[in-house]
Amino acid sequence: MEESKKKILIIEDEMSERKALADKFTREGFRVLKAKDGEEGLVVAFKERPHIILLDIVMPKMDGMTMLKKLRQENVWGKNVPVIILTNLNADNEKINKEITETEPSYYLVKSNWTISDVVEKVRERLSR
């Protein structure tokens, strides 16, 4: 499938970061969907069924890990949609590690270690499987 047909959902509470990611993925030919928190992200995810989700963890209303658990419990699509966690939190935290293992995201990326171009490459890599 061409990338212009691929839908990516970006769930990020920081407006500047959400916009930067959305602009980059739009330029790269993706159809971009956006949400500002996990609650909104869950609604958009089930309605639009994106091919992949970029998910922040620390957000208002519903955090990313809660949203991911609800997504994974809902239906076959929710259990299988690739999710890339993009966060400032290091995975050294035992609670985060346990939740990551249970919800099986495709990748766990710490924002400070990756450029937006790197994230695009990870998304392409995951979608090519």
Secondary structure by P-SEA (a helix, b strand, c coil): cccccbbbbbbcccaaaaaaaaaaaaaaccbbbbbccaaaaaaaaaaccccccccccccccccaaaaaaaaaaccccccccbbbbbcccccccaaaaaaaaaaccccccccccccaaaaaaaaaaaaac
